[in-house]
Amino acid sequence: MKIVPDTSVIIDGRITSIIARGECPDAEIIIPEAVVAELESQANQGREIGFSGLAELQNLSRMAEEGQCTVRFVGTRPSLDQVRLAAGGEIDAMIRAAAHDHDATFLTSDRVQSEVARAKGLRVQYLRPELGELGPLGIDQFFDEHTLAVYLKELVSPHAKRGTIRDARFVTIRDQPSNEYELRALAQEILERAKRDPDGFIEHESRGLTVVQIGSMRIVIARSPFVDGMEITAVRPVVEVGLTDYDHTDLLTGRLVSGRTGMLIAGEPGAGKTTLAQNLATHLSDGGAIVKTMEASRDMQVPDQISQYTAIDDRMETTAEMVMMLRPDYVVYDELRRTEDFRVFADMRLAGVGMVGVLHAASVEAALRRCLNRVDFGTLSRVITTIVTVSDGEVDRIYDLAFGLKAPESIPGEGTVMPVVTVVDVVTGQPALEVFRYGGETVIMPLSPPSPAPGRNHGEPVAERGVEAAGEERAPGRQIEQELQREIGRFTDGPVEVRMLSNTKAVVYIDDRDVPAAIGKGGKNVASIVNRVGVGIDIRPRSEEPPGAAPRRPGEPGEEGDIRIRMDRRHLVIVAPDQSGRIVDVFAGKEYLFTATVNQDGEIHLARTSTIAQEMLKRHASGDPIRMRPV
């Protein structure tokens, strides 16, 4: 019996299975060179299906050597143009022509190919997808009931992450390293299963990377040139978590059904963001809402009534246009990475669709900063109404965003009324952050230090922890003070006096003549400092400083002290005996130059040919005063 298999049968491994079962005794397998060329092209592009198909051809050749069948290669190799047009059916036409020329049965698992071949008058054997019971995968041997993920890489011992989200540990599964042959066999089996399993599909395939979803398991197969050595990573959920297992469930669901339908779920990788999102989607769907998901990789485990969509031609914007025509009540967007994702999320939310988005961010402030780079400040509180932070698989905090016109509370002495978005901790009812435009920049300012999350043990109060712990509490304030002195000193000639009112507010006294330069045009300079340091600043002239302020000691910030510069053959030496043994910031005029340690002889040595030494000489020659401030 003469058989001409097409590429689909070679890739899914069905041809060798048929021969091994003895269903085609004395079979003569005719392989068109077009099949070999297509598989070679796919392998050269780093696509896993190309390697899988070539491995199947090798198995056929081995079976021929054992006398189980006859294999021969026929035809001519397709041209470069024909390979490029493979997606349009050019290679398929060459394979069908080979079946016609050799009066052979055309074997395929491609429905379209089978219909075209029948129309051409060929004898066709169509292999339907196998829906029988599927056995375990080879990669399943690395999993047990406590395994979250398995990591396989050639020349490296297999590793796994086991435990729970809160208490996961990285363990070695076996001492013997994996090799490329073992990983290729596993990859081929995974691809074959993805084609046969109704719950399996190839999510993404590009040069050196294939992403496969089989049931609840997501498998990433990577090889050169994407990675330095072939590797397979498989991730699966261990424990089924329901929405009732989370704290503050009523607060979450109540916000989604009461109009606050622009929710972001933020957390670090592996914190449990997607699990919470899929539970919210299931809850909304069970409540009678029409829910859809938009996922870059469709790995959410949701009921069948929730349709899961991915990017069309790698563009979520196109997917959004299609989803909008379906008129959903809610869309769960997993996850917001690129600028396009934020823009699509904002457009759909402003169009009236309830949105739940998943975002990588370590804190609510980090989540806001990622959004503000892509979402206009004027629409921020309408696009995002609630931010939920997740940690270790639990809801950590819930924040609501409210828009208003007022003077920012986070900047002492600022009486200008402006648009302000206030971020409020829902559980405590206390405002946590303010977001506003100041001096042309968008500023995020804390209103109060974060309190311990409800239900978590964060230790005893500072007063009961002894002198050492109290000293640790004071250290951040001193660091902020030094940072403010350094930043404001860039714009001033005279000394800078910082008085911390709290961990988030400070009053700064500088010489009267330096005030305009420190504030900047339209407050631009001070806004930039506030944004970098994260502390509200009230800049005041020294003439308003309360009487009785402690006098400065020589060498403290703002004092030039006894500073000299000398040169030798190899070094520029800054001599400052009053600063001996200190770490100091060095300024030339208003400009910060560098930070260094003054040695015990009261000297700083710079290489004479270095850039900073040349700048020092230039500034000194032009008459700029050289100043030091202890750090």
N, C-alpha and C positions, 0 to 999 in steps of 0.2 A: 504494500500500500504506500503510495507516494503522498507525502504531506508537505505543504508549504506553510509554515507558521508565520504570522505577522509579528510585529514588534511587541504588541500587547501581550501575546501568549508567552513570548520569551521573557518579558520583564516579570510577569507574575508567577513564573515557575511552573505553570500548569503542564507544559509539554513533557518535562522530565517525570512528573507525577504520573501522567498517562502511560508512558513507556514502562516505568517501574512497576505499575500495577498489571502490566501485560495486556492492556486493552488494545494495543496495536502491534500484534506479533509481526516480525519481519518488516517493520516499518522502515521506509526510506525517507529520511528527513532532508528536505531540500531547503537550504538557507540562502536566500538571495543576498548578494553583496550589499544591497541597499539596506538590509536589516543591520548588518555589521557596521556600515558607515553611520547609520543613525545612532546606534548605541555608542559608537566611538565618539561621535560628536557630542552626545550628552555627557559622556564621561569626561571629555576634555573641558567641558564647561563646568565641571565639578558637581554635576547633578547625580544624586544617589541612584536614580533609576537606570542611568547608563552603566554604572558599576554593577548593579544587580543583574542587568541583562547580559553583560559580558561574563559574569560568573555562571549564569545559566548555560551559555554557549560552551563554556569549559566543561560543565557537567555533562552536556550532550556528547562532547568529544570523548570524555572518559567512558560513557556508556557504550559508545560505538567501539572503543577499544576492547571492551568486555564482551562484545558480540550481542548486545541487547538491541541494537538498531544499526542502521547505516546512515552516515551523515556526509553530505557533500555540499559544497558552496558553488553557486552558479551566478551567472550574470556579470555585469560590469559595475564598477564602482560609480555611484552617482557623482555628477559634477558639483562644484561648490554652490552654484545657483540652485540646483535641485535640493541640496541639503538645507539651504536657507529658506526654501519654499516648502519645507516639510510640513509646517503647520497648515498649509493650504491643501495638503493631500498629494503632493508630488511623489514622495517616497512611497506612500501607500499604493499609488498607481503602479509603480515599478514592481512592488511585491505581488500585486494581483496579476500583472503581466507574466511574472515568472510561473505562477500557478497555471495560467492558461497555456504557456509554451510547453510545459512539462506534463500537461494533462493530470495535474495533481489536485488533491483535496485542499481547499483553502481553510486553514485553521485560525480562528480569531476569537478573542473575547471582547472585541469592540463592536457594539451594536451597529454603528454607522457603517463600518467596514463590511460587516456581514450583509447588510442590505444592498450596498453598492455592488458587492461581488455577485449576489444573486441576480441583480439586474443585468450584470454582464454575462450571465449564463454559466457561472462557475459552480462546481460542487463545493458546498460550504458546510463546515461543521462549526457551529457557534457554541462556544463554551459559556454558559450562563454563570453569573456569580454564584458561588457556593454558599448556601445559607444554612448548611448543617452545623452541628456543634463544633466549635473551634477549641482546640486544645490550648494549653498555656504557651506563652511566648518564651523564648530562651532567656530573655532578660528578666523574666519573672523569678528566676532562681536567685537573683540578688536581693529580692524583696522579702520582708516578713511583715507581720501585722503592725510593726512599729516604725517601718521605714517610710520616710517622707520623700527622699530623692536618692538616686543612684548615679554615680559619676564614674564613667569608664573612659580611659584614654590609653592609647598604645604606649607600651613601655612603662606604664604606671600601674601599681596595684589598685584594684577596684576599691572605691570608697563609697560610703553611704552616709546620709544624714538621718539619724534615728532619734525617736523620742516624740516630743510634742512641740508646738510652735514656741511655747514658753521655755521648754527645756530640751533643746535639740543638741545632739553631740555628733561630731564628725568622726566616723570610725572606719577602720580598714576591714574590708570584707574578707580578703584573702591576701596572702603574701606574694603569690605568683603574679607578675605583671600581665596585663592584657597585651595581646599582639594584634597586628593589623588583620590577620586572617580571621581571628575570632570576632573582631568588631565588624568586619565586612559581612560575615555570615549572619550576625545578629541584625545588621542593617537591612540585609536582603529579606530576612524573615519579617521584619517590621513593615517594610514596604509591601510585601505580599499580603500581610494581614490587613493593612490599611485599605487595600483594593477589594478584599473579600468581605471584611467585617462591615455590616451595615452601620455600626457606630464608629467606623474608622474613616479617616480621610487625610490626604496630604494638604496641610494648611498653607505651607509656603515652600517654594523651592527656588533656589538661586545658586549662583556659582559657589560651591563649597558648603552650602547650607540647605538642610531639609528639615522642616518642622512637621511632625505627624501627630495627630490626635487619635487615640484609640480608646474609646470609652472615656473614663475619667483621667487617663494617663496621657500626659504631654511628653513627647520624645523629640529631642533635638539631636540631629545627626550632623556633625561638622567634620570637614576634612580640608586639606590644603586646596586653595590658597587662603581660605578664610581663617584657618587655625594652623598652628605649626605641626600638629599631629592629629590623626583621626581620633575623634572622641564621640561618645554617646552620653547624653544626659537625659534621664527619665524622672519625671516628677508626678506625684499623685497625691490626692488627699487621703489622710489616714482616718480621720474621725468626721462623721457627719455632724455638723453644727447647725442647729435651728435658730431662728431669730429670737426665740424666747430664752436662749442660753446667754444672750448679751445683757449687760446692764443698760438701763434707761431705754428699753425697747419702746415704751409708750411715747417718750420724747421724740424718738426717731420717726416712728410711723405717724405720729400726730402732725409733725411738720410737713410730711409729704402729702397728707390728705387735707391740710388746712390752708394750702396756698403757698407755703414756703417750699417751692418745688425746684429750687436750684441748689442741690446738695452736692458737696465735694467730700469724698472719703480719702483722707490723706494719711500716709504712714510710710515707714521705711520698707524696702524690699523684704518680702516674707512676713510682714506684720499681720496679714489676714484681711487686707482691703477687699480683694476680689470675693472672698468668702462672704463677707458682710454684704457686698453689693448684690450677689446672687440671692442671698436670703431676703433682701429687701425687694428684689424683683419678683421672687416667688410669692411673698406676702401681698404685694400689690396685685399680682395676677389672680391670686386666690380671692381677692376682694372684688373681682369683677372688672378690673382695669385692663386696657389693652396695652401690653408691655412688649417692647422690642429691645434687643441689645445690639450695640455696635462695638465690635471687638477686633483689634488688630490680629489677635490669635483667639479663635473661638474655643476657649477652654472653660467657660462658665458651665456649671452643672445645674441647669434649670429645667423645669417641666417642658414637655413637648409643645404646649400651647404658646410658649414664648419663643418667637422666631429669633434666631441669632444671625446677624449680618456681619460681613467683613468688608474690607476696602475693595472697591471696584477699580481695577487698573491702578492699585496702590494709592487711591484717592478717596479719603473718607468723605470729602465734599460731595462726590458723586453719589456715594451711598446715602448721605443725608437727604439729598434731593429725592431719591427713590423712597426712603422711609417716610418722608413728610407726606407723600401721596397716600400712604397707608393710614394716615390720621391716628397715630398712637396717642395714648394718654401719657405714657411715660417711656423714656428711652434711658437705658443704662449704658454709659459710655466707658469702656475699659480698654485702654486707659489714655489719659491726656499726656502726650509726650511732645509732639511737634507743635509749632505755631498754628498749623492748619487745624489740629485737634481742638485747640482752645477757641479758634474762630468759629468752627462748626458748632461746638458746644454752646457758645454765646448766641449764635444766630438761631439755633433751635429753641433755646430758652426764651429769647425775646419774641419768638414766633408763638409762644404760648405752650410749648411742650414741656411737661415735667421732666427734669433731667437729674440723673444721678451719675456723677463722674468719679473715676478712680484716678488718683494722682500720687506720684512718688514725692514725698516731702517729709522732712524729719519733724516739723512743728507747724503750728498754724501760721506763724510768721513766714516760714519758708514757703508754705503753700500760697500765701498771699503774694509773695515776691514773684513766684513763678507765674501767677496769674496776671499781675500788674504789668509784666513785660509784654503781655499779649492782649489783655482785655482793657478797654478804655476805662479810666478811672470814673468817668461820669456814669457808666452803666454797671459798675462793679457790683453794687448791692442789689441790682435787679437780676443780674446773671447768676450770682452766687448769694444765696440767702442763708445757707447753713454750711459750716465746715465741721466734719467729724474726724477727729484724730484717732487712729487705731494703733495699738501697741500690743505685741505678744498675743494676738488673737482676740483682744478685748477692746471695747469702746473706752478710750481714755478720756476724751473730753468732747463736748458739743458746744459749738459757738454759733451765735446768730449775728448777722451783719445788719446794721441799721444806718440809714442815711439821714443826715440833718445839717442844718446851717447853724454854726455856733463857733465860739472861740475855742481852739484846741486846749484841753485841760493839761495835756502832756508838756506844753511849753509855758513855763511860769512867766507871767508878765505880758503874754501875748493876748491882746484884746481884740484883734481883728476877727470879725465874723467871716467864716469861709465854709465851703462844703467839706464835711467831715464824715467819714464812715467809721462808726464805732463797732468794735468786735466785742460781744458780750458773752461771757461764760454762762451757759444756760443753767447749769446746775447750781452755781453759787449766786447767779444774778449780778455779778460784778463785771464792769467793763474791763477788758484785758488789754486792748490795743486801740489806737486811733490811726486812721489812714487819711492823709490830706495832702494837698498840693501846697508846697512852700518854696518860694524862690525858683519856680520852674521845675522842681523835682517832686516826685511822689515820695512821701515820707511815711514810714511805719514806726510808730512810737508806742512803747509799752506804757500802760497807765499804772500798773502795779506789778510787783514781782509775782511770778506764778506760784500759786499755792499747791500743796500736794493734791493729787487726784483723789477723788472720793473713794474710800474703801481700800486705800493702799497704805502700807506702813513706811513712812519716810523718816523714822527715827524721832528722837526727843527734841524739844525746843532747844535753841542755842544756849539759853540761860542755864540749862541743866547738863550741858556737855563739857563744861570746864573751860579753862582759859585757852587751851590750844584750839578747840573748835571755834571759839568766838573769834580768835585771831584769823582763822580761815574765812569766817564770814566777812571780816573787814577788808580782806585782801582785794576782792574785786573792786571795791570803791576806790582804793588807792590806785589801782591800775587804770580805772576810768579817768581819774584826776590827771594822771600822767599823760594819758592819751589826749585829753582835752588841751593840756598845756602844750603838747607837741603840735597838735593840729592848728590851734589858734595862733601859736607862736609863728607859724608860717606867714601870717599877715600883719604881725606887729613888730615894732622895734623895742618897746619897753617890756617890763615883766608882766607875767600872766598869773593872776591869783584866782584859783578855782575853789569854790566852796560847795561841797556836795550837800544838797538839801535832803536827798534820798538816793536810792540806787538808780533812779530814773530822771532826776532833776538836779540841775546845777546852776549856780550863779557865778558868772565870771567877771572879774574886775580887771580892766586894762587901762592904759593911759588914755586920756580924753582924745588925743590926736589920732589914736589907733582904732577908735571905734568904727568909723566909716569903712576902713579897709577890712576889718574883721567881719562886719556884717555883709559887705558886698552890695553890688547893685541889685535892688529888689530883694535883698536878703539871700542872694544866691550862695555866698560863701558859708554863711551859718547853716543854711539848709543842707548843704553838702556835708558839713561836719556832723550835723544831727543824724543824717542818714547813715553815715559810716560808723559813728560811735554808738548810736541808739540811745542817746540821753538828751532830754530837753534842756536847752541852754538859754539863759537870760544874760545877755552881754550888757554890762553897765560900765560907765566911765568911772575912773578911780576917784573922781571928785565926789561921787555919791557913796563911796565906801564908808561904812559906819566908823565913827571914831573909836580908837582903842584897839584897832587891828594890830596883831602881832607884827613887829618890824621884821624884815627879812635879814637873814644872815648872809654874809658875803658868800658868793658861789651858789646860792640857791637860784631857782629859775628866774631869769630876767637879769641877773647880775653878770656883767662881763668878767669881773675878777681880773687877776694878773695873768694875762695870756700873751705869750710871745711865740713867734714863729722863727725857726732857724733851719738852715739847710746843711747837709753834709754830702758826700759823694753819692750816697745811695738812698738817702731818706730825706723826707720833709718831716720835721719834728715840731709838734705843737707842745709848748711848755706851759703847764697850768698847775703850779705846785699846790694851789688851794684845793684842787680836785683829786689829789693823790688817792689811788685805790678805788675810785668811783667809776660807775658806768654813766656816761654822759651822752646827751644829744648835742651835736655841734651844728651851729647856725652861722651863715654868712649873711648879715643883714637880716631880712625877714625870712630867708629861705633855709629850710632844713636840709642839711647835707648828708649826715651819716650819724650812726651811733657807735661808740667805741668805749673801751675800758682804759682809763688812765693808769699807767703802771705806778709802782711804789716810788719812783723818782719824779712823779708828776709829769710824765711825758706820754704823748701818743705818737707812734712812729708809722708813717705812711711811705710806701714805695714811691720814690721820687718821680718815676715815669707813669704812675697810675693815673687814671682819669680823675679821681677825686682829689689827688694832690695837685694836679694841674689846675683844677677848678678853684681849689683853695688859694693858690698863688695868684690866679687871675682876679679873684674877688678881693683878696688882701691888697693887691696893687691898685685896685680901683677905689680903695678907701672904705669898703664895706667892713663894718665891725665884726670881728669873730667872737661869737658868744658860745657859752656852754651852759647846759642845764642838766643837773643830775636826774637820772631816770628813777 
